[in-house]
Amino acid sequence: MEQTNRSARLARVKALAEETFGDKDKADRWLHRELALLDGQRPIDLISTPAGTRTVENLPASIAWGAAL
């Protein structure tokens, strides 16, 4: 069950990242990059928990609005 939940969270985050960056490869690179906004953690690692997923889900919207680089 947990693997199913994680898969669903990953799918949501990937879709948001692809929409934001307009490209699957850019989205994948972003998901695997250590980000200062996440204290050096990678978005892909944070989606292992619902709370981490919510944090990561908010980043693409911030990026789209220019609030986060």
MODELLER restraints for C-alpha pairs under 7 A, 6 or more apart:
rsr = mdl.restraints
at = mdl.atoms
rsr.add(forms.Gaussian(group=physical.xy_distance, feature=features.Distance(at['CA:6:A'], at['CA:47:A']), mean=6.93, stdev=0.5))
rsr.add(forms.Gaussian(group=physical.xy_distance, feature=features.Distance(at['CA:6:A'], at['CA:48:A']), mean=6.11, stdev=0.5))
rsr.add(forms.Gaussian(group=physical.xy_distance, feature=features.Distance(at['CA:9:A'], at['CA:47:A']), mean=6.58, stdev=0.5))
rsr.add(forms.Gaussian(group=physical.xy_distance, feature=features.Distance(at['CA:9:A'], at['CA:53:A']), mean=6.73, stdev=0.5))
rsr.add(forms.Gaussian(group=physical.xy_distance, feature=features.Distance(at['CA:10:A'], at['CA:47:A']), mean=6.65, stdev=0.5))
rsr.add(forms.Gaussian(group=physical.xy_distance, feature=features.Distance(at['CA:13:A'], at['CA:57:A']), mean=5.87, stdev=0.5))
rsr.add(forms.Gaussian(group=physical.xy_distance, feature=features.Distance(at['CA:14:A'], at['CA:27:A']), mean=6.82, stdev=0.5))
rsr.add(forms.Gaussian(group=physical.xy_distance, feature=features.Distance(at['CA:16:A'], at['CA:60:A']), mean=6.46, stdev=0.5))
rsr.add(forms.Gaussian(group=physical.xy_distance, feature=features.Distance(at['CA:17:A'], at['CA:27:A']), mean=5.06, stdev=0.5))
rsr.add(forms.Gaussian(group=physical.xy_distance, feature=features.Distance(at['CA:17:A'], at['CA:60:A']), mean=5.90, stdev=0.5))
rsr.add(forms.Gaussian(group=physical.xy_distance, feature=features.Distance(at['CA:18:A'], at['CA:24:A']), mean=5.39, stdev=0.5))
rsr.add(forms.Gaussian(group=physical.xy_distance, feature=features.Distance(at['CA:18:A'], at['CA:27:A']), mean=5.14, stdev=0.5))
rsr.add(forms.Gaussian(group=physical.xy_distance, feature=features.Distance(at['CA:20:A'], at['CA:60:A']), mean=5.85, stdev=0.5))
rsr.add(forms.Gaussian(group=physical.xy_distance, feature=features.Distance(at['CA:20:A'], at['CA:64:A']), mean=6.08, stdev=0.5))
rsr.add(forms.Gaussian(group=physical.xy_distance, feature=features.Distance(at['CA:21:A'], at['CA:27:A']), mean=6.04, stdev=0.5))
rsr.add(forms.Gaussian(group=physical.xy_distance, feature=features.Distance(at['CA:31:A'], at['CA:42:A']), mean=6.37, stdev=0.5))
rsr.add(forms.Gaussian(group=physical.xy_distance, feature=features.Distance(at['CA:31:A'], at['CA:43:A']), mean=5.01, stdev=0.5))
rsr.add(forms.Gaussian(group=physical.xy_distance, feature=features.Distance(at['CA:31:A'], at['CA:44:A']), mean=5.15, stdev=0.5))
rsr.add(forms.Gaussian(group=physical.xy_distance, feature=features.Distance(at['CA:32:A'], at['CA:42:A']), mean=5.51, stdev=0.5))
rsr.add(forms.Gaussian(group=physical.xy_distance, feature=features.Distance(at['CA:32:A'], at['CA:43:A']), mean=6.52, stdev=0.5))
rsr.add(forms.Gaussian(group=physical.xy_distance, feature=features.Distance(at['CA:32:A'], at['CA:44:A']), mean=5.90, stdev=0.5))
rsr.add(forms.Gaussian(group=physical.xy_distance, feature=features.Distance(at['CA:33:A'], at['CA:42:A']), mean=5.36, stdev=0.5))
rsr.add(forms.Gaussian(group=physical.xy_distance, feature=features.Distance(at['CA:34:A'], at['CA:40:A']), mean=4.88, stdev=0.5))
rsr.add(forms.Gaussian(group=physical.xy_distance, feature=features.Distance(at['CA:34:A'], at['CA:41:A']), mean=4.91, stdev=0.5))
rsr.add(forms.Gaussian(group=physical.xy_distance, feature=features.Distance(at['CA:34:A'], at['CA:42:A']), mean=4.42, stdev=0.5))
rsr.add(forms.Gaussian(group=physical.xy_distance, feature=features.Distance(at['CA:35:A'], at['CA:41:A']), mean=5.82, stdev=0.5))
rsr.add(forms.Gaussian(group=physical.xy_distance, feature=features.Distance(at['CA:35:A'], at['CA:42:A']), mean=6.11, stdev=0.5))
rsr.add(forms.Gaussian(group=physical.xy_distance, feature=features.Distance(at['CA:43:A'], at['CA:56:A']), mean=5.93, stdev=0.5))
rsr.add(forms.Gaussian(group=physical.xy_distance, feature=features.Distance(at['CA:46:A'], at['CA:52:A']), mean=4.65, stdev=0.5))
rsr.add(forms.Gaussian(group=physical.xy_distance, feature=features.Distance(at['CA:46:A'], at['CA:53:A']), mean=6.09, stdev=0.5))
rsr.add(forms.Gaussian(group=physical.xy_distance, feature=features.Distance(at['CA:47:A'], at['CA:53:A']), mean=4.34, stdev=0.5))
rsr.add(forms.Gaussian(group=physical.xy_distance, feature=features.Distance(at['CA:62:A'], at['CA:68:A']), mean=5.48, stdev=0.5))
rsr.add(forms.Gaussian(group=physical.xy_distance, feature=features.Distance(at['CA:63:A'], at['CA:69:A']), mean=6.15, stdev=0.5))
